[in-house]
């Protein structure tokens, strides 16, 4: 029998993720703060649109969430109309938000008191990955709950891995964002250097993408960066939110993140230039406009 699933949060990621679940034959009931989005989704996927979180989760076997940040999670999980107060005993909670390890651990403890199981399961791959069911999901939590939930997550992901106890998923996502920040700054500098040197930049990217410099960012963002197009996915505003989480966790653990801290400042320059909604490859634009320090 298909599982009963509640999906809360239908942004650019959650909307297609919930769609893949419905397309696979599961009964999916969605909730979104903007009710019109939930209604549009329900019409598109023959699903159900709930008018409250309580209605969405009341009989769900699995409850999936994909919202903005720590405060949003506390609101939807801990309120009187929230998930923990209204989920049925034994439900598995799967949070795809990129948030702090602290809030994941906090919610897991509160869920356990209600005889619910919580997995932190942030995703990487952006809107394109969500739409094409090619996300990478890094999970923290109980092995039994992970094994039960994994078949559902594979409906919208190419890789789903358990990284350790609750919080390990979020910490792994932090490592992912730290790596991406450095990659994008390096790629931006390589493109900028090539432009200033009078090279055929497209040809440069073509040849270096065949060697050790190759990366997903180069393959998927190189051409759009050259064209000055920065509307291809994850926004600078969200990246700064993520890097703030990374830097805060690093302070707690004693880790040194000098490159991530510097790139975070560079993204601040992009925001100041009006690029908060540009995608993260827009670090190049900062260099093109003369911010080379």
C-alpha positions as CSV (number, residue, x, y, z in Angstrom):
1,X,0.0,0.0,0.0
2,X,1.4,3.5,-0.9
3,X,2.7,5.5,2.1
4,X,0.8,8.5,3.4
5,X,3.1,11.5,3.2
6,X,2.8,15.1,4.4
7,X,5.1,17.6,2.7
8,X,5.5,21.0,4.2
9,X,7.2,23.8,2.3
10,X,6.8,24.1,-1.4
11,X,9.6,26.4,-2.5
12,X,11.7,25.9,-5.6
13,X,13.1,22.7,-3.9
14,X,10.1,21.3,-2.1
15,X,7.6,21.7,-4.9
16,X,9.3,19.3,-7.3
17,X,10.4,16.9,-4.5
18,X,6.8,16.5,-3.4
19,X,5.8,16.1,-7.0
20,X,8.2,13.1,-7.4
21,X,6.6,11.4,-4.4
22,X,3.1,11.9,-5.8
23,X,4.2,10.7,-9.3
24,X,5.4,7.5,-7.7
25,X,1.9,6.7,-6.4
26,X,2.1,7.9,-2.9
27,X,-0.7,9.8,-1.2
28,X,0.8,13.2,-0.6
29,X,-0.9,16.0,1.3
30,X,1.0,19.4,1.2
31,X,1.0,22.5,3.2
32,X,2.6,25.9,2.3
33,X,2.3,29.3,3.9
34,X,1.1,30.7,0.6
35,X,-2.0,28.5,0.2
36,X,-2.3,29.3,-3.5
37,X,1.0,27.4,-4.1
38,X,-0.3,24.4,-2.3
39,X,-3.5,24.5,-4.4
40,X,-1.6,24.8,-7.6
41,X,0.6,21.8,-6.6
42,X,-2.4,19.7,-5.7
43,X,-4.0,20.4,-9.1
44,X,-0.8,19.6,-10.9
45,X,-0.1,16.3,-9.1
46,X,-3.6,15.1,-8.1
47,X,-2.6,15.5,-4.5
48,X,-4.2,17.2,-1.5
49,X,-3.7,20.7,-0.2
50,X,-4.1,21.2,3.5
51,X,-5.1,24.4,5.1
52,X,-3.0,23.9,8.2
53,X,0.0,21.9,9.4
54,X,-2.2,20.0,11.7
55,X,-4.4,18.9,8.9
56,X,-1.4,18.0,6.7
57,X,0.3,15.7,9.2
58,X,-2.6,14.1,11.1
59,X,-2.4,10.6,9.6
60,X,0.9,10.7,7.8
61,X,3.4,7.9,8.0
62,X,6.2,10.2,6.9
63,X,6.4,14.0,7.3
64,X,8.8,15.9,5.2
65,X,9.8,19.5,5.6
66,X,11.8,21.9,3.4
67,X,11.7,25.5,4.7
68,X,14.0,28.4,5.2
69,X,16.0,28.4,8.4
70,X,16.1,27.6,12.1
71,X,13.3,29.9,13.2
72,X,11.0,28.5,10.5
73,X,11.7,25.0,11.7
74,X,11.0,25.8,15.3
75,X,7.7,27.4,14.2
76,X,6.4,24.5,12.2
77,X,7.6,21.8,14.5
78,X,7.0,23.2,18.0
79,X,3.8,25.4,17.7
80,X,0.4,24.3,19.0
81,X,-0.7,23.8,15.3
82,X,2.7,22.3,14.5
83,X,4.1,18.9,13.6
84,X,5.0,17.5,17.0
85,X,1.6,18.3,18.5
86,X,-0.4,16.7,15.7
87,X,1.6,13.9,14.1
88,X,0.5,10.3,14.8
89,X,2.7,8.2,17.1
90,X,5.4,6.4,15.1
91,X,5.6,8.8,12.2
92,X,9.1,9.5,10.7
93,X,10.0,13.1,10.3
94,X,12.5,14.0,7.5
95,X,13.8,17.6,7.4
96,X,15.4,18.7,4.1
97,X,16.0,22.3,5.3
98,X,19.6,23.5,5.5
99,X,19.8,24.5,9.1
100,X,22.1,24.3,12.1
101,X,23.0,21.0,13.8
102,X,21.8,22.5,17.0
103,X,18.2,22.9,15.8
104,X,18.3,19.4,14.4
105,X,19.3,17.9,17.7
106,X,16.7,20.1,19.5
107,X,13.9,18.9,17.3
108,X,15.0,15.3,17.5
109,X,14.8,15.3,21.3
110,X,11.4,16.9,21.2
111,X,10.2,14.4,18.7
112,X,11.5,11.5,20.8
113,X,9.3,12.7,23.7
114,X,6.3,12.4,21.4
115,X,7.4,8.9,20.2
116,X,8.3,10.2,16.8
117,X,11.6,9.8,14.9
118,X,13.5,12.7,13.4
119,X,16.1,12.7,10.6
120,X,18.0,15.7,9.5
121,X,18.4,15.3,5.7
122,X,19.7,18.5,4.0
123,X,20.1,18.3,0.2
124,X,22.5,19.4,-2.4
125,X,21.9,19.9,-6.1
126,X,19.7,23.0,-6.2
127,X,16.5,23.5,-8.1
128,X,17.8,21.7,-11.1
129,X,18.6,18.6,-9.0
130,X,15.2,18.7,-7.4
131,X,13.4,18.9,-10.7
132,X,15.5,16.1,-12.3
133,X,15.5,13.8,-9.2
134,X,19.3,14.1,-9.0
135,X,19.7,15.5,-5.5
136,X,22.4,14.4,-3.0
137,X,21.0,13.9,0.5
138,X,23.1,13.7,3.6
139,X,21.3,12.3,6.6
140,X,21.7,12.2,10.4
141,X,19.7,10.0,12.7
142,X,18.6,6.5,13.5
143,X,19.6,3.6,11.2
144,X,16.1,2.0,11.3
145,X,14.3,5.2,10.4
146,X,16.8,6.0,7.7
147,X,16.4,2.5,6.1
148,X,12.6,3.0,6.2
149,X,12.7,6.5,4.7
150,X,15.5,6.0,2.1
151,X,13.3,4.4,-0.6
152,X,11.1,7.6,-0.6
153,X,14.1,9.9,-0.7
154,X,15.6,8.0,-3.7
155,X,12.5,9.1,-5.7
156,X,14.1,12.6,-5.9
157,X,17.8,11.9,-5.2
158,X,20.7,10.1,-6.9
159,X,22.5,9.6,-3.6
160,X,21.1,9.2,-0.1
161,X,23.6,8.5,2.7
162,X,23.5,8.2,6.5
163,X,26.4,10.2,7.9
164,X,25.9,9.6,11.6
165,X,23.6,10.6,14.5
166,X,21.2,13.5,14.3
167,X,23.1,16.7,13.3
168,X,25.6,14.8,11.2
169,X,23.6,15.5,8.1
170,X,23.6,19.2,8.7
171,X,27.4,19.2,9.4
172,X,28.0,17.3,6.2
173,X,26.0,19.9,4.3
174,X,28.1,22.6,5.9
175,X,31.2,20.9,4.6
176,X,29.5,20.9,1.2
177,X,28.9,24.6,1.3
178,X,32.4,25.4,2.5
179,X,33.8,23.4,-0.5
180,X,31.4,25.2,-3.0
181,X,32.3,28.6,-1.7
182,X,36.0,28.0,-2.4
183,X,35.4,26.4,-5.7
184,X,33.3,29.3,-7.0
185,X,35.7,31.9,-5.9
186,X,38.5,30.0,-7.6
187,X,36.5,29.6,-10.8
188,X,35.6,33.3,-10.8
189,X,39.2,34.2,-10.4
190,X,40.2,31.9,-13.3
191,X,37.6,33.4,-15.6
192,X,38.5,36.9,-14.6
193,X,42.2,36.3,-15.1
194,X,41.5,34.8,-18.5
195,X,39.4,37.8,-19.5
196,X,42.0,40.3,-18.3
197,X,44.7,38.3,-20.1
198,X,42.9,38.5,-23.5
199,X,42.4,34.8,-23.8
200,X,39.4,33.0,-25.4
201,X,37.7,32.3,-22.1
202,X,35.3,29.7,-23.5
203,X,38.3,27.8,-25.0
204,X,40.1,28.1,-21.6
205,X,37.2,26.5,-19.8
206,X,36.9,23.8,-22.4
207,X,40.5,22.7,-22.0
208,X,40.9,23.0,-18.3
209,X,37.6,21.2,-17.7
210,X,39.3,18.1,-19.1
211,X,42.0,18.2,-16.4
212,X,42.4,18.5,-12.7
213,X,40.5,21.8,-12.5
214,X,37.2,20.2,-13.6
215,X,34.2,20.6,-11.3
216,X,30.4,20.6,-11.4
217,X,30.5,24.3,-11.1
218,X,32.7,24.7,-14.1
219,X,30.7,22.3,-16.2
220,X,27.3,23.7,-15.2
221,X,28.0,27.4,-14.5
222,X,31.0,28.3,-16.7
223,X,29.0,29.3,-19.8
224,X,26.4,31.2,-17.9
225,X,29.1,33.1,-15.9
226,X,30.7,34.2,-19.2
227,X,27.3,35.5,-20.4
228,X,26.8,37.4,-17.1
229,X,23.7,35.3,-16.4
230,X,23.2,34.8,-12.7
231,X,19.6,33.4,-12.5
232,X,20.5,29.7,-12.5
233,X,19.7,28.5,-9.0
234,X,20.8,28.9,-5.4
235,X,20.8,32.6,-4.5
236,X,23.5,34.6,-2.8
237,X,21.1,35.5,0.1
238,X,20.7,31.8,0.9
239,X,24.4,31.1,0.5
240,X,25.2,33.7,3.1
241,X,22.7,32.1,5.4
242,X,24.4,28.8,5.0
243,X,27.9,30.2,5.4
244,X,26.8,31.9,8.6
245,X,25.8,28.5,9.9
246,X,29.1,27.0,8.8
247,X,31.1,29.8,10.5
248,X,29.1,29.5,13.7
249,X,29.7,25.8,13.9
250,X,33.4,26.3,13.2
251,X,33.6,28.6,16.2
252,X,32.0,25.9,18.4
253,X,34.3,23.2,17.1
254,X,37.5,25.2,16.8
255,X,37.8,24.6,13.1
256,X,39.6,27.2,11.0
257,X,37.7,28.4,7.8
258,X,39.7,31.4,6.4
259,X,38.6,30.9,2.8
260,X,34.9,30.4,3.7
261,X,35.0,33.5,5.9
262,X,36.6,35.6,3.1
263,X,34.2,34.4,0.4
264,X,31.3,35.2,2.8
265,X,32.5,38.8,2.8
266,X,32.7,38.7,-0.9
267,X,29.1,37.6,-1.1
268,X,28.3,40.6,1.1
269,X,29.8,42.8,-1.6
270,X,27.6,41.1,-4.2
271,X,24.6,41.8,-2.0
272,X,25.6,45.4,-1.6
273,X,25.7,45.7,-5.4
274,X,22.1,44.5,-5.6
275,X,22.9,40.9,-6.3
276,X,21.3,39.1,-3.3
277,X,19.0,37.2,-5.6
278,X,21.7,36.3,-8.1
279,X,23.0,32.8,-8.1
280,X,26.2,32.0,-6.3
281,X,28.4,32.1,-9.4
282,X,28.0,35.9,-9.3
283,X,31.2,36.2,-7.4
284,X,32.6,36.8,-10.9
285,X,30.6,40.0,-11.2
286,X,32.3,41.4,-8.1
287,X,35.7,41.0,-9.9
288,X,34.4,42.4,-13.2
289,X,33.2,45.5,-11.3
290,X,36.7,46.1,-9.9
291,X,36.5,44.5,-6.4
292,X,39.8,42.5,-6.7
293,X,41.0,42.8,-3.1
